[in-house]
Amino acid sequence: MATISFARGVPAPECYAVDELADCARAAIERDGTAILSYGTGLGYTPLRERLAAGHGVDPSRILVTNGSLQGFVFLAQRLAPGRRVLVEQPTYDRPLKILAELGAEVVPLATDDEGLDPDALEQALQTGEQPAFLYVIPTFQNPSGRTLGEERRRRIVQLAAEHDLLVLEDDPYGLIRFEGEPLPSLFDLSGGSIIYSSSFSKTISPGLRVGWMVLPDGLAKELALAASSTYISPALLGEAVVEEFLRRGRFDDNVARVSGLLKARRDAMVTALARELPGVRTSRPEGGYFLWAELGEGADAGAVLRHAEEAGVTFVPGTDFGGGPDSLRLAYSFVSLDEIADGVVRLAAALPVTA
Ligand SMILES: Cc1ncc(COP(=O)(O)O)c(C=O)c1O
């Protein structure tokens, strides 16, 4: 029996526009091969940076394109975090937690609920202790919870950041994968472009191309570009040029709509299966993105459930990996098929009574 993975936060195979991307790679090299096949600047492929800058309404000097957005996080964290406080949501994306710990940062988890980060918790953290290096927040379809920060809260957080001179990093790789509801203003836009915005083409085109970007204040953009140059001279330009060609052809919006449709069907299948098989378990109902968060209830241990679940042929990531409570778990619906979702939730339900 093959294991069904609710652990993998990657797109399902049919999300990739394989033929068109192959064509884009050929066209990109034919058009601009001598630039793409050489070294470039640490900042990334200029035509793509210019396009992103226009989209954000900023000067291209503020755009840093990296080998995936996590690489940009590493550059920023290496520059700012060592020995300092960094505020994060609880729970939050596990990789930044590990990176910050390795860099010797003091990670300060802030309370969240169904509407995302609690601004009161942020205010309290800002009133005590040393000035934090930055706040790391994933406001839309958060990894791991799938939750979205409400608009009032967005405004209040931006205001608090301005009042306390707090640097904010808004990480937004999922925001465009929306199934329903109205898009909310980004913290970046609400701040008049003064905070740091980070996003990626990993969830909208392909993670294997490794193309992410940051919009930075001028000084930091220069510093991080130097860090990028000393790390890899210039990022992998072919992936960036393939993305640029895809955008240039006007294929991006259609692709996002197509990918969102594929993922919405998976979200629906998982919500339906969970309601049927695990009616007592509290789960989030994400309006977009890749993940759903479940809480098994007081006294339950998701780590122990995982061991039984793996024996039953299904896997997930326990919430404690993200700084969440012992009863919590992250279920990724992005990678699996509709049938696998239905079967996997049945297997999960079978694993539960043993420990619950
Ligand atoms: C919140 C968040 N930020 C960043 C990343 C990393 O994306 P990239 O592939 O651009 O490095 C991920 C990937 O899962 C993510 O969930």
The ligand as a Gaussian input file, in Angstrom:
#p B3LYP/6-31G(d) Opt

LIG

0 1
 C        5.433000      30.613000       3.590000
 C        6.508000      30.163000       2.670000
 N        7.491000      30.990000       2.356000
 C        8.475000      30.624000       1.529000
 C        8.496000      29.374000       0.941000
 C        9.650000      28.999000       0.067000
 O        9.369000      29.192000      -1.241000
 P       10.475000      29.138000      -2.377000
 O       10.227000      27.875000      -3.123000
 O       10.244000      30.363000      -3.177000
 O       11.835000      29.142000      -1.718000
 C        7.474000      28.471000       1.208000
 C        7.492000      27.124000       0.603000
 O        6.763000      26.243000       0.937000
 C        6.452000      28.868000       2.106000
 O        5.453000      28.048000       2.439000

